[in-house]
Amino acid sequence: MNARQEKLFKNIIIEHLLSAKAVGSKFLVDKYSMDVSPATIRNDMAELERQGLISRPHTSAGRVPTQKGYEYYVRNYLQAKAVASRDKELLDMLSHEIRTKEPEIVVKNIAEKIAELSNSATIVAFSKNDLFYTGLANLFSQPEFSNFDVVCNISDVIDHLDDVIGSIFDDIEDTQIKIGQNNCFSDKCSSIITRSGDKLFGIFGPMRMDYEKNLALVNYARGLIA
């Protein structure tokens, strides 16, 4: 992949994360003032597609990232960032309530707030057999999950969530990002899960998630709920 294709790939990721739509060559040339023709960009897109990093939906001339593309993005471009100051303020306010409320209630409140901030679902496993999850409405509001078969698949996973978490509870030691077929929830999802003391905390949502923001939220939550 040359430098222009590298930049093109990152722009496709960014635009698809924002819009959930296939990204076209003319749009990219116009928005990013790229000093090449749409035809050149289409050729570069064809090369990225050949490498398996993007694909063309049947109903569109644009491209979307593949699982391999998201994995490449996370491996090569994802940077660990601090949680946004406003998000930090909201989460800190909740964590301070641990002095006056049951700790488990506070942890659940933090999970609910992070589900809201990430527009995804969150999970807290207090033990293998004690699980809390929230934010499913966020999950099912995503355009990726408008298909009936996908909804059924995700619903089946949720019905067996205790078994899923039980199978990984002892294996999570640090923060892990799992994408598509490599995560334990669904091949339609990505997950970011971490261990905090004797608990697991995680976000799961579509592969088209804001990995930098969600990674920052998960890592910050790890410190709050320990």
Backbone bond lengths (Angstrom), bond angles and torsions (degrees), N, CA, C in turn:
res aa  C-N    CA-C-N  psi(-1)  N-CA   C-N-CA  omega(-1)  CA-C   N-CA-C  phi
1 M - - - 1.457 - - 1.526 108.85 -
2 N 1.333 117.27 123.77 1.457 119.23 178.64 1.529 110.38 -84.38
3 A 1.343 115.63 177.39 1.464 120.18 -173.35 1.527 111.57 -62.93
4 R 1.338 116.91 -39.20 1.468 119.29 179.96 1.526 111.01 -65.94
5 Q 1.314 116.59 -41.34 1.465 120.40 178.33 1.521 111.35 -67.04
6 E 1.326 115.90 -35.19 1.469 120.76 176.81 1.526 109.96 -61.05
7 K 1.324 115.66 -47.74 1.468 120.39 179.44 1.527 110.66 -64.67
8 L 1.320 116.01 -41.22 1.460 120.85 178.69 1.522 110.75 -60.39
9 F 1.310 116.30 -45.33 1.464 120.53 -179.47 1.527 110.96 -60.62
10 K 1.332 116.98 -44.99 1.468 120.03 179.08 1.526 110.92 -61.95
11 N 1.332 117.04 -39.57 1.465 120.02 179.48 1.526 111.74 -66.76
12 I 1.325 117.26 -36.92 1.467 120.20 176.39 1.527 110.01 -63.14
13 I 1.327 116.57 -43.46 1.470 120.63 177.44 1.524 110.10 -58.66
14 I 1.323 116.70 -50.80 1.468 121.70 -176.65 1.521 110.81 -58.84
15 E 1.321 116.34 -48.65 1.466 119.93 -175.96 1.525 111.89 -68.37
16 H 1.319 116.70 -36.95 1.467 118.47 178.95 1.523 111.02 -70.24
17 L 1.326 117.55 -36.63 1.462 119.95 176.09 1.522 110.75 -59.80
18 L 1.325 116.50 -37.66 1.459 120.87 -177.24 1.524 112.57 -76.48
19 S 1.320 117.17 -39.10 1.463 120.38 -168.78 1.523 115.00 -107.94
20 A 1.317 117.66 -21.55 1.473 123.45 -172.90 1.528 111.63 63.15
21 K 1.328 116.79 16.85 1.462 121.25 -179.26 1.529 110.44 -113.23
22 A 1.329 115.19 158.78 1.458 119.92 173.87 1.529 109.12 -64.80
23 V 1.319 116.55 142.90 1.463 122.63 -173.54 1.523 108.73 -105.69
24 G 1.340 116.29 125.31 1.454 121.59 -176.78 1.514 113.41 -97.31
25 S 1.327 116.03 160.72 1.466 121.67 -176.57 1.526 111.88 -66.50
26 K 1.332 117.68 -43.65 1.465 119.97 -178.49 1.521 110.99 -63.84
27 F 1.326 116.36 -41.23 1.465 120.31 177.83 1.525 110.56 -57.80
28 L 1.324 117.05 -45.07 1.464 120.95 -178.26 1.517 111.37 -65.90
29 V 1.334 117.20 -42.99 1.468 120.85 179.32 1.520 110.24 -61.34
30 D 1.340 116.83 -43.43 1.467 120.81 -177.97 1.524 111.87 -69.86
31 K 1.322 117.05 -46.05 1.470 119.63 -174.60 1.515 112.21 -70.61
32 Y 1.327 116.56 -41.34 1.459 119.99 -173.87 1.528 112.84 -99.96
33 S 1.348 115.94 10.80 1.475 121.18 177.67 1.524 111.29 46.78
34 M 1.296 115.54 46.71 1.461 120.61 -178.43 1.527 109.48 -73.66
35 D 1.315 115.90 131.83 1.460 121.98 -174.03 1.527 111.32 -84.52
36 V 1.314 115.46 45.80 1.465 122.18 176.68 1.523 107.61 -144.09
37 S 1.302 116.65 166.26 1.465 120.80 -178.59 1.526 110.59 -82.88
38 P 1.342 116.56 157.66 1.466 118.94 173.35 1.523 112.61 -55.94
39 A 1.334 116.98 -31.50 1.469 119.77 178.92 1.527 111.07 -63.77
40 T 1.335 116.18 -40.98 1.470 120.08 177.54 1.524 110.41 -63.32
41 I 1.326 116.04 -42.09 1.465 120.13 178.58 1.525 110.36 -64.47
42 R 1.325 117.12 -38.31 1.463 119.27 177.69 1.529 110.90 -62.95
43 N 1.325 116.40 -38.28 1.470 119.90 176.96 1.526 110.71 -64.17
44 D 1.339 115.83 -41.06 1.469 119.54 177.85 1.528 110.63 -65.84
45 M 1.326 115.77 -39.02 1.466 119.23 176.81 1.528 110.58 -61.77
46 A 1.313 116.35 -39.98 1.465 120.00 178.54 1.524 110.76 -61.48
47 E 1.336 116.85 -36.85 1.462 120.45 178.02 1.527 110.83 -69.10
48 L 1.333 117.16 -42.33 1.466 120.38 176.98 1.527 110.89 -63.44
49 E 1.327 115.44 -35.61 1.464 119.56 177.17 1.529 110.26 -67.61
50 R 1.326 116.21 -40.00 1.462 120.08 178.47 1.524 110.80 -60.91
51 Q 1.340 116.30 -34.20 1.459 120.86 179.02 1.526 112.47 -79.30
52 G 1.321 117.09 -5.16 1.457 120.79 177.15 1.513 114.65 83.37
53 L 1.343 117.56 13.59 1.464 120.77 -176.37 1.524 112.73 -88.21
54 I 1.316 117.22 -26.53 1.464 122.07 177.47 1.525 108.10 -136.08
55 S 1.324 115.57 164.63 1.461 120.14 177.09 1.520 108.90 -143.86
56 R 1.322 115.48 164.69 1.459 121.08 -179.55 1.532 109.34 -107.74
57 P 1.341 117.93 116.01 1.468 119.15 174.27 1.530 110.01 -61.18
58 H 1.303 115.87 151.25 1.469 120.04 -175.34 1.521 112.39 -60.25
59 T 1.311 117.02 -31.38 1.467 120.39 -172.38 1.520 113.11 -97.83
60 S 1.326 119.00 11.07 1.458 120.46 -173.29 1.521 111.19 -140.87
61 A 1.342 114.51 152.34 1.459 119.90 173.30 1.520 111.04 -88.35
62 G 1.334 116.92 -10.56 1.457 120.80 179.69 1.518 111.87 -83.34
63 R 1.333 115.07 -174.29 1.458 121.07 -178.15 1.529 109.89 -128.84
64 V 1.330 114.44 155.64 1.465 121.93 175.26 1.524 108.23 -130.44
65 P 1.335 117.86 153.76 1.470 119.83 177.45 1.530 110.94 -67.93
66 T 1.307 116.55 147.79 1.462 123.19 173.15 1.527 109.27 -95.28
67 Q 1.324 116.52 174.83 1.467 119.48 172.98 1.523 110.40 -55.94
68 K 1.327 116.99 -45.18 1.465 120.49 178.49 1.520 110.73 -60.71
69 G 1.343 116.49 -36.59 1.453 120.32 178.47 1.517 112.40 -65.12
70 Y 1.334 116.69 -45.16 1.465 119.58 177.70 1.526 110.91 -63.36
71 E 1.317 116.96 -39.03 1.467 120.10 178.28 1.526 110.73 -63.56
72 Y 1.318 116.44 -40.59 1.470 120.84 177.53 1.526 110.14 -63.28
73 Y 1.340 115.47 -43.13 1.465 120.67 178.92 1.527 111.05 -60.55
74 V 1.321 117.18 -48.64 1.466 121.24 -178.82 1.523 110.86 -63.70
75 R 1.307 116.57 -41.23 1.472 121.58 -176.95 1.526 112.18 -69.89
76 N 1.328 117.81 -34.43 1.461 120.58 -170.43 1.525 114.89 -108.52
77 Y 1.319 117.98 -25.60 1.461 119.66 -172.55 1.522 114.54 -120.03
78 L 1.318 117.37 -21.19 1.463 119.35 -174.59 1.520 110.49 -66.22
79 Q 1.322 115.58 128.90 1.459 121.67 179.14 1.524 109.39 -116.75
80 A 1.316 115.24 137.75 1.465 119.89 176.55 1.526 108.54 -72.76
81 K 1.307 116.48 117.12 1.456 121.68 -178.22 1.520 110.11 -118.47
82 A 1.320 114.58 158.26 1.461 119.77 175.12 1.523 109.00 -72.20
83 V 1.307 115.83 150.07 1.456 120.12 177.44 1.526 108.59 -63.93
84 A 1.320 117.33 146.03 1.461 121.88 -179.57 1.525 110.11 -57.89
85 S 1.328 116.31 144.61 1.464 120.90 -172.47 1.528 112.16 -59.78
86 R 1.330 117.48 -39.91 1.466 119.76 179.65 1.526 110.58 -67.34
87 D 1.325 117.36 -41.51 1.468 120.81 177.42 1.525 110.33 -63.04
88 K 1.320 116.26 -41.50 1.468 121.29 178.93 1.528 110.45 -60.31
89 E 1.310 116.18 -43.43 1.463 120.65 -179.53 1.529 111.08 -61.57
90 L 1.326 116.54 -44.12 1.469 120.64 -179.67 1.527 111.49 -64.92
91 L 1.329 116.33 -42.12 1.467 120.24 -178.85 1.525 111.37 -71.06
92 D 1.316 116.86 -37.26 1.464 120.17 178.21 1.528 110.99 -63.51
93 M 1.325 116.68 -39.22 1.463 120.22 178.23 1.525 110.70 -60.02
94 L 1.325 116.39 -40.92 1.465 119.95 178.70 1.521 111.47 -68.41
95 S 1.324 116.63 -41.53 1.468 119.63 -176.71 1.521 111.47 -66.12
96 H 1.325 117.73 -29.52 1.465 120.61 179.62 1.527 111.86 -67.76
97 E 1.330 116.24 -20.07 1.463 119.91 179.59 1.522 112.54 -71.37
98 I 1.331 116.13 -7.74 1.466 119.41 -178.27 1.530 111.20 -63.25
99 R 1.342 115.78 -19.42 1.468 119.72 179.22 1.526 111.70 -74.40
100 T 1.331 116.58 -24.77 1.464 119.99 -174.25 1.523 113.51 -115.99
101 K 1.327 117.34 -9.26 1.462 121.01 -178.73 1.517 110.36 -125.33
102 E 1.312 115.36 165.05 1.461 119.83 174.09 1.527 109.36 -59.71
103 P 1.343 117.95 131.66 1.472 120.29 -178.56 1.523 113.45 -53.06
104 E 1.322 117.40 -38.32 1.467 119.62 -178.20 1.524 111.18 -64.96
105 I 1.317 117.01 -36.31 1.466 120.68 177.91 1.522 110.12 -65.14
106 V 1.330 116.67 -41.47 1.464 120.97 179.62 1.525 110.51 -63.61
107 V 1.319 116.59 -43.11 1.471 120.54 178.79 1.527 110.06 -60.69
108 K 1.319 116.90 -41.61 1.468 120.34 178.44 1.527 110.73 -64.77
109 N 1.328 116.58 -38.92 1.465 120.03 177.92 1.532 111.07 -63.92
110 I 1.329 116.12 -39.21 1.465 120.44 177.14 1.529 109.97 -64.36
111 A 1.322 116.83 -42.05 1.466 120.58 178.08 1.527 111.04 -61.42
112 E 1.322 116.43 -41.09 1.465 120.06 179.18 1.525 111.13 -64.57
113 K 1.323 116.75 -40.78 1.465 120.11 179.39 1.527 111.00 -66.75
114 I 1.325 117.34 -39.98 1.466 119.73 179.70 1.524 110.71 -69.43
115 A 1.319 117.74 -34.06 1.468 119.88 173.69 1.526 110.31 -59.95
116 E 1.314 115.55 -41.12 1.466 120.47 178.47 1.532 111.14 -66.83
117 L 1.328 117.12 -45.49 1.466 121.18 -176.85 1.526 112.41 -68.17
118 S 1.314 116.25 -32.69 1.468 120.64 -177.88 1.524 112.80 -93.25
119 N 1.333 116.42 -10.06 1.466 121.99 -174.77 1.526 110.73 54.10
120 S 1.325 114.96 40.02 1.462 122.18 -178.92 1.521 108.54 -136.71
121 A 1.306 116.43 -173.02 1.463 121.68 173.42 1.523 109.10 -97.76
122 T 1.313 116.92 150.10 1.461 121.39 176.62 1.523 109.72 -126.53
123 I 1.326 114.01 153.97 1.462 122.00 -178.72 1.516 108.81 -132.22
124 V 1.319 116.18 137.82 1.464 121.88 167.50 1.519 107.42 -125.21
125 A 1.318 116.16 124.69 1.467 120.94 174.15 1.523 107.45 -108.92
126 F 1.324 116.24 107.18 1.459 120.46 178.47 1.528 110.21 -74.53
127 S 1.308 115.48 -25.17 1.465 123.56 173.45 1.526 106.27 -161.04
128 K 1.323 117.15 -178.69 1.466 119.72 178.14 1.527 112.07 -59.51
129 N 1.324 115.98 -29.92 1.461 120.36 -172.65 1.522 113.78 -113.33
130 D 1.321 116.81 9.85 1.464 120.80 -177.85 1.526 107.79 -130.14
131 L 1.328 115.67 99.28 1.461 121.88 -169.35 1.521 110.91 -124.09
132 F 1.330 115.51 139.02 1.464 121.83 173.92 1.519 107.79 -128.03
133 Y 1.322 115.99 134.49 1.463 118.88 174.67 1.520 109.48 -139.57
134 T 1.326 115.59 153.19 1.458 121.72 -176.81 1.529 108.81 -153.71
135 G 1.318 116.02 165.61 1.462 120.13 176.77 1.517 115.16 89.24
136 L 1.328 117.61 16.21 1.466 119.18 -178.73 1.527 111.65 -63.75
137 A 1.326 117.08 -31.40 1.469 119.56 177.14 1.526 110.33 -62.43
138 N 1.345 116.54 -37.03 1.468 119.94 176.08 1.522 110.29 -61.29
139 L 1.317 114.99 -43.66 1.461 120.82 -177.80 1.527 110.76 -60.93
140 F 1.322 115.85 -49.44 1.462 119.61 -174.51 1.529 112.79 -77.38
141 S 1.326 117.26 -9.35 1.467 119.47 175.34 1.525 112.23 -83.43
142 Q 1.330 116.83 -10.20 1.462 120.17 -179.29 1.532 109.88 -72.66
143 P 1.335 117.32 140.78 1.478 119.47 -177.98 1.519 113.55 -60.05
144 E 1.331 117.59 -27.61 1.464 120.39 178.70 1.523 112.36 -62.68
145 F 1.336 116.04 -24.53 1.454 120.43 -174.22 1.525 112.73 -106.93
146 S 1.324 116.46 24.53 1.465 120.00 177.71 1.525 111.92 -83.32
147 N 1.335 116.80 -16.53 1.461 121.66 179.54 1.529 110.29 -75.35
148 F 1.324 116.61 134.04 1.466 121.22 -175.49 1.524 111.77 -59.35
149 D 1.325 117.38 -43.34 1.466 120.49 -178.47 1.522 111.42 -63.50
150 V 1.339 116.16 -37.46 1.463 120.09 178.88 1.522 109.99 -67.52
151 V 1.335 116.66 -41.98 1.467 120.90 177.65 1.525 110.31 -59.35
152 C 1.318 116.81 -42.95 1.472 120.50 178.78 1.522 111.02 -62.93
153 N 1.331 116.23 -40.49 1.461 120.69 179.21 1.522 111.25 -62.87
154 I 1.330 116.70 -47.16 1.466 120.76 -179.78 1.528 110.25 -66.19
155 S 1.328 116.76 -40.38 1.468 120.42 179.65 1.519 111.05 -61.55
156 D 1.317 116.69 -38.76 1.465 120.59 178.59 1.524 110.75 -65.01
157 V 1.333 116.16 -39.66 1.467 120.13 177.20 1.524 110.19 -61.81
158 I 1.333 116.58 -44.44 1.464 120.68 -178.93 1.529 110.77 -63.68
159 D 1.327 116.55 -37.28 1.468 120.24 177.99 1.530 111.97 -61.69
160 H 1.328 116.79 -26.52 1.467 121.36 -177.66 1.531 111.42 -114.92
161 L 1.337 115.70 27.05 1.461 119.69 -174.48 1.521 112.46 -63.43
162 D 1.326 117.27 -35.15 1.468 120.12 177.67 1.525 110.79 -58.48
163 D 1.323 116.39 -43.32 1.467 120.16 179.63 1.523 110.94 -67.09
164 V 1.340 115.91 -40.29 1.470 120.38 -179.39 1.522 110.50 -61.94
165 I 1.325 116.60 -49.47 1.467 120.30 -179.01 1.519 110.53 -66.95
166 G 1.324 117.06 -39.64 1.463 119.80 178.14 1.511 112.70 -58.39
167 S 1.338 116.14 -33.94 1.467 120.27 -177.23 1.522 112.74 -73.31
168 I 1.348 117.66 -21.60 1.476 119.99 -177.59 1.522 112.77 -113.76
169 F 1.341 117.69 -4.76 1.465 120.46 -168.90 1.525 112.26 -55.45
170 D 1.308 117.41 -43.53 1.467 120.61 -175.94 1.526 113.12 -83.27
171 D 1.333 116.87 -8.91 1.466 119.96 -174.52 1.520 113.49 -93.49
172 I 1.327 117.26 -17.68 1.465 120.69 -177.52 1.518 109.20 -85.36
173 E 1.311 116.64 118.56 1.460 121.18 178.56 1.524 111.95 -114.27
174 D 1.318 116.96 -35.29 1.453 121.79 179.41 1.523 107.91 -133.62
175 T 1.314 117.19 -175.31 1.455 120.21 -179.85 1.526 110.69 -69.69
176 Q 1.327 115.86 129.81 1.462 121.73 -179.48 1.523 110.11 -126.00
177 I 1.325 115.62 135.59 1.460 122.02 173.12 1.520 107.66 -108.66
178 K 1.315 116.40 120.85 1.460 121.52 -179.93 1.529 108.50 -122.78
179 I 1.324 115.67 132.50 1.460 121.33 -171.30 1.524 110.77 -121.26
180 G 1.336 115.40 132.89 1.454 120.42 173.04 1.515 113.02 58.94
181 Q 1.311 116.43 -127.00 1.463 121.76 -175.57 1.521 112.95 -65.21
182 N 1.321 117.58 -13.41 1.466 120.42 -177.57 1.519 113.14 -89.52
183 N 1.352 118.16 -3.70 1.463 117.78 178.00 1.523 109.64 -105.46
184 C 1.320 115.09 162.03 1.467 120.65 -168.97 1.521 113.23 -85.41
185 F 1.320 118.08 -4.96 1.462 119.78 -174.82 1.526 112.12 -91.29
186 S 1.315 116.65 -59.00 1.462 120.92 -178.33 1.516 108.40 -163.51
187 D 1.323 116.69 149.10 1.462 118.89 178.01 1.524 111.81 -72.73
188 K 1.340 117.02 -3.26 1.458 121.47 175.49 1.527 111.83 -92.95
189 C 1.316 117.15 -3.90 1.463 122.12 -171.01 1.525 112.39 -118.28
190 S 1.321 113.93 166.77 1.462 122.07 163.60 1.522 107.66 -123.97
191 S 1.310 116.07 154.91 1.464 120.32 178.22 1.519 110.13 -137.29
192 I 1.323 114.84 147.69 1.465 122.54 172.63 1.519 105.76 -126.63
193 I 1.323 116.80 112.86 1.467 121.93 -173.30 1.517 109.42 -127.49
194 T 1.321 115.72 141.90 1.455 120.57 178.18 1.521 109.96 -137.33
195 R 1.314 115.76 162.08 1.462 121.36 172.77 1.520 108.63 -101.07
196 S 1.328 114.86 137.49 1.454 121.40 175.86 1.520 107.48 -132.34
197 G 1.322 116.12 97.90 1.457 119.79 -174.65 1.514 109.98 64.50
198 D 1.328 115.94 -122.79 1.468 120.06 179.45 1.525 112.22 -97.07
199 K 1.332 117.25 12.99 1.465 121.94 -178.45 1.529 110.79 -114.94
200 L 1.326 115.29 156.25 1.458 121.61 167.60 1.518 108.45 -109.61
201 F 1.329 115.54 142.41 1.465 120.66 176.26 1.517 108.12 -134.93
202 G 1.323 116.47 138.22 1.455 117.73 -179.50 1.512 114.28 -158.60
203 I 1.321 113.37 162.39 1.462 123.50 172.80 1.519 107.53 -114.13
204 F 1.324 117.10 136.90 1.460 117.54 166.81 1.523 110.12 -134.96
205 G 1.326 114.05 141.92 1.459 121.37 -176.67 1.512 109.17 -161.28
206 P 1.315 117.03 -165.35 1.460 119.23 179.10 1.527 110.85 -67.39
207 M 1.335 116.66 161.17 1.467 119.22 174.47 1.522 110.40 -58.19
208 R 1.318 116.51 -29.84 1.466 121.22 177.19 1.538 108.50 -81.50
209 M 1.309 115.78 71.15 1.462 119.89 177.42 1.525 109.67 -117.93
210 D 1.314 115.82 160.86 1.463 121.46 176.51 1.527 107.28 -81.15
211 Y 1.326 116.07 90.88 1.463 120.88 -172.27 1.525 111.84 -63.81
212 E 1.322 117.98 -39.68 1.469 119.59 -178.81 1.524 111.14 -64.42
213 K 1.325 116.56 -47.54 1.466 120.00 -179.83 1.521 110.80 -64.30
214 N 1.330 116.75 -46.02 1.463 119.80 -176.13 1.520 112.28 -69.12
215 L 1.330 116.83 -35.60 1.468 119.64 175.31 1.519 110.36 -63.08
216 A 1.328 117.03 -41.85 1.466 120.58 177.97 1.527 110.96 -62.81
217 L 1.327 117.39 -41.61 1.465 121.07 179.54 1.526 111.57 -64.49
218 V 1.326 116.56 -44.32 1.467 120.09 -179.38 1.520 110.66 -64.55
219 N 1.311 116.91 -44.76 1.466 119.71 -179.23 1.528 111.54 -66.01
220 Y 1.332 117.13 -34.94 1.462 119.03 178.13 1.525 110.48 -71.22
221 A 1.321 116.39 -40.22 1.467 120.02 177.98 1.518 111.26 -60.97
222 R 1.320 116.57 -35.75 1.474 120.37 -179.79 1.521 110.92 -54.81
223 G 1.322 116.77 -41.32 1.458 119.96 179.24 1.517 112.96 -72.84
224 L 1.322 116.96 -33.20 1.462 120.33 -176.80 1.518 113.20 -73.29
225 I 1.332 117.20 -34.48 1.468 119.30 -171.18 1.523 113.11 -100.78
226 A 1.325 116.94 1.90 1.477 119.86 -177.54 1.528 110.48 -60.89
